[in-house]
Every structure is written in C-alpha cells, then in structure tokens.
Amino acid sequence: MMKAAIICNREQDCSGYANQLTAALRRLGIDSAPFPTAPCDVIIAIGGDGTLIHAAKQAAFLGVGVLGVNTGRLGYMTGLEIGELSALSRLKTGAYSVEERMLLRVTACCGESRTDYYAMNDAVLSKGALSRMIDITVKVNEADELQYRADGLIAATPTGSTAYTLSAGGPVLDPSTDNILITPICPHSLFARSIVLAGDTRLEVSAAARQGSKAFLTIDGEEAVELSPDIKVQISKAPGLRAQLIKIKADSFLQVLNQKLVER
C-alpha cells in the first residue's frame, strides 16, 4: 500500500484540513500518518509556500517527493489547492511529474567551527533593528571580490527568485535551472544590480556592521544567526541534494507565474 506522511503548517491549526486530506487519501487506498513516520512514498505539506519549503528540505534528505496543498494566501509553489483533493487519485495511478530544484548549502564558519544550513529559497544577510547600512564583501570562487554598502544581500536559488529577491528588484529565473542569484538590498549605489552566477559558483560572504549595529544571517526565513565580525558565510550548491516537487497539474512555470504573481 502506498504511504503518505503529512506535514502541517506549524503556525496555524490545520487539523481540519488534515482530516479532509486523510479522508481523501483513505478513499483512494493510500495510508497516511503525521510526519515523521516509518518510511513513506510521498510527503504531503498542508499550508503555504513556507510549509512546502520546510517539508521539501526534509524530503530531500529522505529521497522522496513532496506535494504541497495550499491553504495559505498565495501558494505559488504548491501543487494543489485545498478544494482540488480529488486530483490526488493521480498519486495512486502515477499520473504526475516530479520537478527537481537545487538547494544551497550555507555554512557559517568561525575558526574551526562550521555549521551547515540548507536553503531552498535564499540565504539573507541583513542589518539589525537600527537603520544603519552594513558593509558586505563577497568573494566569488576565491578570486573575484564584490563590495556592497547596503541594508543586506540575498543569495537565492532559481526557486527563490520569485521570493524576497523579487521584491528587491531581482530577475525571475526558470526554477529548473541551476544558478545562484545575488541581489543587494537597498544598496547605496546607483549601479548595484542583481548578478546571476553559475550553479557551481562558490561564495564567501562577510558583513561588517557599524558600531552599535548588528548583522544577521537568515535561512529561508526559518533560521536566524547573529553574525559577529569573525564569522564568514560560505554559500554553494548543496552537493548531491535536490528537492523533488510533485506536480499533479500540467500547468507550466510561466502559467503559474502569470496566475499567481502577474495577474494578482
């Protein structure tokens, strides 16, 4: 029997939606249980894009696909709306596709200490509460160097190009590609623009806050790390790790872009 693990939005009560989903799966002969459970064939995330991203990173380490069921406001990345649960029959018949998305490995380094994080959307270096810009240095492949004075810097995947970096003026990338997109946030320059780099680019980023100010590293809006001057952040494509998003409907990237972002 096919087995599905269910992850719900951690910030809202989704028990009613979870009951609807469980009942729909039961009618199809698909066993379901809350995540984490014993090994499963698919993970279903109930919520919005944030819930899907959280689930997709965990699913990537398990090597299984994740399907998002939207109960949020936008649901740009989710595969189904909550009113479309009848389409779950395609899970049983195999009438779906899987999109692979690159992840970033983000490593905070301080001396011999190293802590790894993983981002599906973006890693953001930003200033603290005070309205003071920070000085950011980006080394590219241990050779070239970029300097920014700005409110922060976003390093995004193509998936993340429609998230925070879009609001900061960055371009939209096809999510099936492998690229790293860096976008300064409110730079103190007329000519600082987003830069699209190859997927195998290695970045080392450091941020110097002015006296009395702070700088932070945030991963997918989930995890935040205060950056001291001696912490360097290494960013690269996560080796051998990709998120797998299950596509039930046949709509293309551009169709979803028009429906969810352009026409709103």
Phi, psi and omega in degrees: 000136177295139181239134179238135173257139186247129174244130180253158173306126185281348184255358181224158175278105182253020185299322179297315178295320180297322178295320177299315181295315180299318179295319179296320179292321181298320179297333181269358182078026179254122179286143181218153179200158177297150176275142357274149178227195170298169181313139183232165179268334183206150173247133178245124183256123179257118181154219177248203182295324179298318178296319180296316180298315178302315181290321184295325178291321176292320180295327181298321179289337179269348180074027179239162180275160179232138177245129178263132174248116189280124169234011182262201184277315187254301180061045183296321185264345185290153185272334183222154168270159183298335178275005184246027186295341177298334180288353178297344177302336180289338173297317183291322183272351181081013182274063178211167177240167180234125176261129177266136180235138179288152174242156173258139167261124184243117185244122175269117185247130175219100186065235178273352182277134179222131176234124182264140172230162180230134184238133173263327177264293188197161168244129187238125169261128185215162178283167178275209187289328181287145182277064178234131180291160177242154177264124186241132176244130179239116172266131183250117181053037176060019183229284183289154183225135177244143180237135177226141163246114191200178173284343180168187181214137178248128170250114189237154169277170172301325175301317181283356181293342178260013180253233186302319184295333175296317178294334179272008176095011181280165180279162174266128180251150174297123186293348179278352181274167175248104177213159170242126184250124176247131185225121175286148179259117180048059182289149178272063183198145177282345191239003178283118182229170176296150177231130177261120183248162178296154183296334181267013178292142176248128181245146169231119188241136173228150182229132178246113178271150178288163183304131181088353179253169179228159175233147184226152171248127180236133182251114177052028180067010184254316186240137181234137180231127175285133184260120171274164184301336183267005177267129174247144183248118177262132183231128178203169176296134179294119185290128174067021183226124180220140174283145180239110181261126180278129179251111177276316181271160186265011182292143183274170177305315182289326177295316178295320179300314179295318184289316190269327187245317186284318188271000183284000000 
